[in-house]
């Protein structure tokens, strides 16, 4: 289940909840997972507002947004990586009402280690997630 964290200067993102939902849905779409409660209720995005002095690039600029997307290992092939980064970047810029923000949005894709998905008190491996979803879909 992807977890998405957006870090932006305070006031940059207007409707934070809308952006969070859109980003979660986007990652699900690119991962091509079934739209079932196991995924819709466990794929989430968090929008974190930072004080103006809480971020800086090496040149002193603080007008960037960072998005961290954590997926299970191997969930995104190269085409999916390119697509999800492009879509997330566009969604962040649109949510800010600033098309230029696309050039200042960084997206980091990371993969969870096996057993790195804790849901309901259980640390799922990739294989366990696949088996669980197959059973939910009646395909065991």
TAZI-V246747 format. One line per field, one symbol per residue. phi: phi as a letter, one per 20 degrees, with the letter a starting at -180 (. if undefined). psi: psi as a letter, one per 30 degrees, with the letter a starting at -180 (. if undefined). Layout:
BEGIN
phi=???
psi=???
END
This chain:
BEGIN
phi=.fcccddbggnfefeffffgfffffffgfffmefecggefecdbccddedfgeebaefeofcddcdcdddcfgmfcefffgfffffffgffffffemcgffgfdddddecdffgnedeclndefegfffgfffgffemdf
psi=jkkkkkjlkkfekdjeeeeeeeeeeeeeeefhlkileeeffgklkkjkkklegflklfffkghlkkkkjkllkgfkaeeeeeeeeeeeeeeeeeffgjeffefgkkkkklkklkggjjkhgkjkleeeeeeeeeeeggg.
END
